[in-house]
Amino acid sequence: MSELLKTIKGRKSVRTFDGKPLSTEHRAQLEEIARSITNPFGVPVRFVLLDAKEHGLSSPVLSGDTLYAAGIVPKGPHAEEAYGYAFEKLVLCAWSLGIGTTWIGGTMKRELFERAAGLAEGEMMPCVTPLGYPAKNRSLRETLMRKGVGADSRLPAEKLFFDGHWDAPLAPEKQAAMADLIEMVRWAPSAVNKQPWRIIVTDQGCHFYEKKDKGFVSDKTGDLQRIDVGIALCHFVMGLEEQGRQPEVVTSDPGLPVPEGVEYVATVRVPE
Ligand SMILES: Cc1cc2nc3c(=O)[nH]c(=O)nc-3n(C[C@H](O)[C@H](O)[C@H](O)COP(=O)(O)O)c2cc1C
């Protein structure tokens, strides 16, 4: 299994921490990584580390949390997909260092975090994540939460990847040719584990869409499910890069027919 796929499949949301602060070295490494993260949409996403005690921050789903990262993005075109892409890079880097995270877009006192993060006019802070070392055992609350959203399973490839048009699941031989990439997309985290990403594979590129559910859009968060698609896109692009390819991400809707409630997000092209 590729290193990246190992990281992606091994990562789980961590809601129960051991209560120890991050080592000075880990904190410095994460700060450095956060500063260097880019995304294909050219939208600036910045991160602020916030001490839980200093700012009185907590979340009802977490225990042993000591530090948070808040991600901030200017409102505007492609804000959400850029955000999902950039934030997920931080999540994967943290995991490779043995640091647990959980995307949190709902279960927190948002105003407290926004104030602590110094959110400015025209910006939004859709999500935060705790940063810390996983405790040996999950809390009962965390175990129940994971069960509630089926956090250990994902939709099969046939429901996510399509062959040229919406009604044709990607044939098994085509799936085999991109098996690792498919797994990387499948195992992306998403709000309430809804997995709203859909991909139509064509000769021109892989077109990423959002299959929208109700209740994920607000002024404070933007469209959380578009963030989810940014996360899946991040896994796909990182997977291609790991294979030594040079993927390009473009936003040019091919105009393929899709059902109502499905929105085009971006296309990944891989020059031969
Ligand atoms: C955009 C986004 C928002 C999320 N918001 C929350 C949240 O508010 N509270 C929470 O406990 N988990 C939240 N999650 C975590 C998901 O529930 C979790 O990723 C999903 O159930 C899959 O589990 P896994 O991350 O362990 O693979 C969020 C995830 C994403 C991507």
The ligand as a MOL file (V3000), in Angstrom:
LIG
                    3D

  0  0  0     0  0            999 V3000
M  V30 BEGIN CTAB
M  V30 COUNTS 31 33 0 0 0
M  V30 BEGIN ATOM
M  V30 1 C -16.4650 19.6830 7.1370 0
M  V30 2 C -16.5700 18.7220 8.3030 0
M  V30 3 C -17.2260 19.1090 9.4730 0
M  V30 4 C -17.2890 18.2330 10.5660 0
M  V30 5 N -17.9020 18.6570 11.7310 0
M  V30 6 C -17.8680 17.8510 12.8300 0
M  V30 7 C -18.3980 18.3280 14.0800 0
M  V30 8 O -18.9040 19.4430 14.1980 0
M  V30 9 N -18.2990 17.5090 15.1570 0
M  V30 10 C -17.7470 16.2620 15.0820 0
M  V30 11 O -17.6860 15.5810 16.1060 0
M  V30 12 N -17.2380 15.7770 13.9100 0
M  V30 13 C -17.2830 16.5420 12.7960 0
M  V30 14 N -16.7360 16.0890 11.6060 0
M  V30 15 C -16.0650 14.7780 11.5590 0
M  V30 16 C -16.8640 13.7070 10.8090 0
M  V30 17 O -17.9690 13.3100 11.5890 0
M  V30 18 C -15.9430 12.5080 10.4910 0
M  V30 19 O -14.9040 12.9340 9.6570 0
M  V30 20 C -16.6910 11.3780 9.7930 0
M  V30 21 O -17.6640 10.8380 10.6570 0
M  V30 22 C -15.7530 10.2290 9.3570 0
M  V30 23 O -15.0090 9.7270 10.4520 0
M  V30 24 P -13.4280 9.7100 10.4050 0
M  V30 25 O -12.9730 11.1370 10.2890 0
M  V30 26 O -12.9860 9.0550 11.6910 0
M  V30 27 O -13.0190 8.9130 9.1870 0
M  V30 28 C -16.6980 16.9300 10.4890 0
M  V30 29 C -16.0420 16.5600 9.3050 0
M  V30 30 C -15.9550 17.4400 8.2370 0
M  V30 31 C -15.1900 17.0270 7.0150 0
M  V30 END ATOM
M  V30 BEGIN BOND
M  V30 1 1 1 2
M  V30 2 1 2 3
M  V30 3 2 2 30
M  V30 4 2 3 4
M  V30 5 1 4 5
M  V30 6 1 4 28
M  V30 7 2 5 6
M  V30 8 1 6 7
M  V30 9 1 6 13
M  V30 10 2 7 8
M  V30 11 1 7 9
M  V30 12 1 9 10
M  V30 13 2 10 11
M  V30 14 1 10 12
M  V30 15 2 12 13
M  V30 16 1 13 14
M  V30 17 1 14 15
M  V30 18 1 14 28
M  V30 19 1 15 16
M  V30 20 1 16 17
M  V30 21 1 16 18
M  V30 22 1 18 19
M  V30 23 1 18 20
M  V30 24 1 20 21
M  V30 25 1 20 22
M  V30 26 1 22 23
M  V30 27 1 23 24
M  V30 28 2 24 25
M  V30 29 1 24 26
M  V30 30 1 24 27
M  V30 31 2 28 29
M  V30 32 1 29 30
M  V30 33 1 30 31
M  V30 END BOND
M  V30 END CTAB
M  END
